[in-house]
């Protein structure tokens, strides 16, 4: 691999309702960045407006077990929600080829670390998005209220869990130094796009 440039995985993460989904979708639309996407898998029910194979591959425990046995499971997270255990996982299903492309993935701090272990630290670039807690909570409430069946208890559980998952201690441990504040979406997006461009040209 001497003298040969391998691809990078730009890993978007942040607490719930920090705007990471909106930012992720906007970055994908920047065709000049030429980033390929990786669709993760989940056993949670599909939400209003989501499309199978776009936000996630919506699957079940049986399929997860088959993937696990095949040795192609990169990382797996389980969340004990009030609706049962929801699992999210990344699969080595030939979506990622670092010899050919740069990628963008959205996920959690734990999954970022697992991918870093799997592909090597030099290939992972963390993009951490943060927002004031009050703004996040208001955004989460507005989003949940718009659902046919709002799940407010689950919203609260997720909000509190994020405080632990993305604690300062955990961020420091994971080596997250660069942060992007999403108080103003346009400005935040411009900063992230510049950051990715600079890294790709590096």
N, C-alpha and C positions, 0 to 999 in steps of 0.2 A: 504494500500500500504506500510505498515511499513516493513522495512528490505528487500524491494523488489526493484530490480534495473530496472528502466524504461529506454527506449531507448533514443537516441539523434538524432537530425536532424542537420547534418553538412551542413551549408548554404553557398554555393560558390557565391561570387559576385565581381563585379569590373566593371570599365567602358568598353565601347565597344572596342573590339580588344586588350584587356589586356591579352588574352590567356586563359580566364576562361573556354571556351568550350573545348579546348584541355586538360586542366588540369582536368576538370570534367570527361572527357572520360577516361583519364589515371588512375584516382583514381578508377573508376568503375572496371577497369581491374585488380586492386590489389585484388585478391580473398581473401587474408588473412585478409583484412579489413572487408569483409563480409557486405558491405553496400548495402542496397536496394535503388533502384531509384524510383522517383516519376515523372510521366510524367505530365507536365502542359498543359493547353489548350490555343489555340490562334485563333483569327479570321483572322490573317494576311495570305497572300498567301504563299503556300509552296515554298521554295527556291530550286534551283538545288541541287541535292544530298541529300536532306532531305527525311525522311521516316515517314509517318503518324504513330503515336504511339511510335516513337523512340525519335526524338527531341521534338515533341509536338503532341497533338491531334489537328489536324487542323479542325476547326469547324466554325459555323456561328452564327449570332445574335439570330436566332430563338432558337437554342439549348442553348445558353447562358441564354436566358430569362427563359427557362424551368428549368435550373439548379438553377437560382436565386429564382424562385418560390418554388422550392422543399426545399429551406433552406440549400442547401449543398455547397453554394459558400463561400469559406474561404477568398479569397481576389481577387480583380480585379483591373487591371491597363489599362488605355486607352491612346494611343499615337496618337496625331493628326499629322499624316504624310502627305506628299504631295500626297500620294495615298489614302487618306481617314483615318478614325480612325481605328487603329489596337488595339485589346484588347488581353491581356494576363491574365489568371486567374488560380487559384488553386482550386480544387474541393475536397470536402470530399466524395470520391468515393470508400472508403475502401482500398485505396492504402497504407495508413499510419496506422500502428498498433504499437504504441510505447511500448506495453507490450511484443512484440515479437522480434523487430528488431531495428537496427540503420539505418538511412537513409542519403542519400545525395541529395541535391536539388540545382539547380542553379537559380538565380533570381536577383532581384533588392533590394536596401536598403529598399524601401517602403514595398515590399512584405515580406522581412525578418521580419520587425517590425509587420506586420499583422499576420504572422505565430507565432511570439513570443507571441502576444496577445491571439491567438487562442489556442495554445498548452501549453503555459507557458514558461517563460524565461529559466527555468532550463533545458528545452529540446532542446533549440536552441543554436548551436555553430557557430558563424560567421567565415567564412574564406574569408578574403578580399584580393584580388589580385590587385597589382598596378604596373604600367609601366610608364616610361617617356612619356609625351604627344607626342613628336616628333616620337618616335618609334611606338606608337599606331596609329598615323595618317598614317604613311607609311604602316603599316600592313593592315589598313582598306582600303587604296587605292589599294594595291595589291590584296586584296580579292575581292573588288568590280570590278576591272578591269577584273577579271577572269569570272565574270557572263556573261551570254548571253546578258542581257540588264542591263548594269551598272546603278545604281541609285545614282549618285554622290551627288545630292542635298539632298537626304535622309541621306546619309552618314554624310554630314556636319551638318544637323539638329541634328542627333543623337549624334555626337561628342560634340556639344555645350550644348545639353540638359544634357549630362552626367556630365559636369562640375558643373552644378547646382545641379543635383540629388545627386552626390557624393561629395558635398562641404565638407570642413573640419568641418564646423558647423554641418552639417547633420550627419557626421560620429561620431562625439563626442556625439551628442544627442542620437544616436542609440547604444552608448556604444562600438563602434568598436575601440579596442586598438591594437589588434594583426594584423599585416599586412605582406603580403608576396610579395616581389618584384620579378617580372617575367622577369628580364633582361636576366637570363639564365634559360631556361625551366627545364632542368634536376635538377639543384640545387633547384629551387623553388618547384618542385614536391616532391623532397626528404624531404624538410622541412615540407611541408603540410602533407605528409604521416606520418612522425614522430609525428607531432602535433595531428593528428587524432588518431593514435595508443595510444598515451599517455592519451588522453581523454577517449578513450574506456576502457582502463585498470584502469582508475581512480576510 
